Amino acid sequence: MITFMNNSDSEEEPCNERTSLMSAESPPVPSYQDGLQASEAGEAQAHRKRRAGSSRGPNNMTGGEMSGSGVRMRESALENEEEELTLKYGAKHVIMLFVPVTLCMIVVVATIKSVRFYTEKNGQLIYTPFSEDTPSVGQRLLNSVLNTIIMISVIIVMTVFLVLLYKYRCYKFIHGWLILSSLMLLFLFTYIYLGEVLKTYNVAMDYPTLFIVIWNFGAVGMICIHWKGPLQLQQAYLIMISALMALVFIKYLPEWSAWVILGAISIYDLMAVLCPKGPLRMLVETAQERNEPIFPALIYSSAMMWTVGMAKPDTAARGPSQQTWDAAEDGREHLQSPSHAESQMSEMRSPVPTRHVTSLEELEEEERGVKLGLGDFIFYSVLVGKAAATASGDWNTTLACFVAILIGLCLTLLLLAVFKKALPALPISITFGLIFYFSTDNLVRPFMDTLASHQLYI
Amino acid sequence: PAFGLFIFTIARDPLRIIILIAGAFFWLVSLLLSSLIWFIAVKASDPQDERLQKGLLIFGVMFSVLLQEAFRFLYYKLLRKAIEGLVALSEDGCSPISIQQMAYVAGVGFGLMSGAFSMINLLADALGPGTVGIHGDSQLYFLTSAFMTMVLIFLHTFWGILFFHGCEHRRWWEIAAVVIMHLTVSGSSFCNPLYVGSLVPSYLLMAGAAAWAYVLSGGSAQNLRRFLLCKC
């Protein structure tokens, strides 16, 4: 989900200030517990600063925060200016999102193409118990649909669980959960990944060196993501984590199930963010009522200040949880980003899409900037990675899916600027990606192959 | 070279990158539709008949060229609307990007996408072991493919400029010239593997289109001389 984030001040801020700022802010963080990772929750709520220019009454904003931008609240007078600035800087934000998404996809595709491990079928997750090795097409289809249903229900259960925990203020539990899952993600998966890469390139590495490398990587990652650190490093870590998670999905999800799951997840995302009774919406509303930021969900923020993110714990479930958040940010004060200075007058609401994927970590951004949930990253990369792994047209299909996803992201950001509400980032991009994947694989590939064999050019 | 164009001229400005990606997307959609048509035609026809297949292929290529130009036109329309929106939004009443820059970027977008689709599988195969032209085909396959792709990318760029200029000033003959040039270049590739028949005309056409686009963009021989002299 891409939303504008309103960063509500953390506990420290006086209520009125927070309320004036914007109500919505806490993007709901659906944490799906994917058994794999435990997410850490470190929220640095304190970092949020919300100076609300106008107290429009954030109270009026309800849970729609997620989808709605708290921005509205803020400025009525400045709205036009903001809008202009928003749209004007819109292109910049789009690029700020393009780059990490592209990087993540490049990492995933490069790994898929070179390391054999991730394309071998070594079993499935317990969340997709039905195997796809059946002889008949109908049976296979049925199995994949059943797998999808199980996975989606796991995700829904996780999200509702998280919402309940949040409602009953079991913050410590959530924090612990997130910390645990990001711990597991950073150490275990990196170890496996590094092992496979070294195997592929036939590079020998002894255990002590490996231990030191992984220890350093993991420790710095934990600090960066959950506490403070340079922006670039944090972004890099988030990208790496998303890539790792996507690789795990690509490996362990059977083929047809993966495609059906991708489709179902986008529908779920659409509903969870926009329906009034959706869990994500409820989470946002609750957070707004309490005027506190929602757990830093796994969000990638392109703006400078970011608070500790909470990772969603994925414990045993592999369901990716996606949550979209709307966080409206007050762009008044930005701590460190020079860009904030520009947007001083307008509150830049950065759309913050948040998708939580089981082991995603959230970053909260205060300042203007665009936030995109890590779950979104992961699913985009899963789509492109699957295209690279399984398509026989190889690079053409991968390239087509890549462009389709970027265009979907563009459109979503455009809608975000227009509607100023939190929006689900998945549906448009995934739909485009799926359409392009299937059509390129089946239609364009024979055409291009024939053209290339005759060396004709169109 | 096309990638160099991208880095030096486009990568700085985010708006241009978006236009570029959108241009690539439009080309992709046009390719999709044309391959859909071709696919249907092939499925509906007899797979054994060689001549028919070849004829269908030629038909597919021509149709694809026409579709590409149609999509270029659609993209032009979209960009016109976008410019109006940008002008309305900007503070000082003028658009941050001009229609000519957009034309250039759109052309590069089309070109990059078409070049990528033409070359990338070749490049991937080129990494692996093998011998070029083992079945009696030309040994220069990779080289000529590379040159042809490059000329095509540049041509798309120039065609973008010419096309948009024609649409702006309502000079239909410019648009028609672009379409005819495109058809010619694709048609000349039918001469392959007789490379002289395809590469040479393409390069000549490219030089012509380059000069024309340069003149249209406001350049002149004088500018060119000043530019070259200043450098030294």
Contacts between the chains, C-beta under 8 A, distances in Angstrom:
chain1	res1	chain2	res2	distance
A	83	B	89	7.9
A	84	B	89	5.2
A	84	B	90	7.5
A	84	B	91	6.8
A	87	B	89	5.1
A	88	B	89	6.3
A	88	B	90	6.8
A	88	B	91	7.9
A	88	B	96	7.9
A	91	B	14	4.2
A	91	B	15	4.4
A	91	B	18	5.9
A	92	B	14	5.0
A	94	B	14	6.4
A	94	B	18	5.9
A	95	B	14	3.8
A	95	B	17	5.8
A	95	B	18	7.5
A	98	B	17	7.0
A	98	B	21	7.8
A	393	B	121	7.8
A	394	B	121	6.1
A	394	B	124	6.2
A	395	B	120	4.3
A	395	B	121	5.8
A	395	B	124	5.7
A	396	B	117	5.6
A	396	B	120	6.6
A	396	B	121	6.4
A	399	B	116	5.8
A	399	B	117	7.2
A	399	B	120	6.7
A	400	B	28	5.8
A	403	B	21	6.4
A	403	B	24	5.3
A	403	B	25	5.4
A	403	B	28	5.9
A	403	B	113	7.3
A	404	B	25	7.2
A	404	B	28	7.7
A	406	B	21	5.2
A	407	B	21	6.3
A	407	B	22	6.5
A	407	B	25	4.7
A	410	B	18	6.0
A	410	B	21	7.1
A	410	B	22	7.2
A	436	B	28	7.2
A	436	B	32	7.5
A	439	B	32	5.5
A	439	B	36	7.5
A	440	B	32	7.1
A	442	B	39	8.0
A	443	B	32	6.6
A	443	B	35	4.7
A	443	B	36	5.3
A	443	B	39	5.1
A	444	B	31	6.1
A	444	B	32	6.1
A	444	B	35	4.5
A	446	B	35	7.7
A	446	B	39	6.7
A	446	B	42	7.8
A	447	B	31	8.0
A	447	B	34	7.6
A	447	B	35	3.8
A	447	B	38	5.3
A	447	B	39	6.7
A	447	B	60	6.7
A	448	B	35	7.5
A	448	B	117	6.3
A	448	B	118	7.8
A	448	B	121	7.5
A	450	B	57	6.2
A	451	B	57	7.5
A	451	B	61	7.2
A	452	B	118	7.2
A	452	B	121	6.8
A	452	B	122	7.0
A	454	B	57	7.0
A	454	B	192	7.0
A	455	B	141	7.3
A	455	B	144	7.5
A	455	B	145	6.7
A	455	B	148	7.7
A	455	B	189	6.7
A	455	B	192	4.1
A	455	B	193	6.6
A	456	B	57	7.2
A	456	B	61	5.7
A	456	B	186	7.1
A	456	B	189	4.9
A	456	B	190	6.4
A	456	B	192	7.0
A	457	B	118	6.4
A	457	B	148	5.9
A	457	B	149	7.8
A	457	B	152	5.8
A	457	B	185	7.1
A	457	B	186	5.8
A	457	B	189	4.3
A	458	B	31	7.7
A	458	B	34	7.6
A	458	B	61	5.3
A	458	B	64	4.5
A	458	B	65	6.0
A	458	B	68	7.2
A	458	B	114	7.2
A	458	B	186	5.6
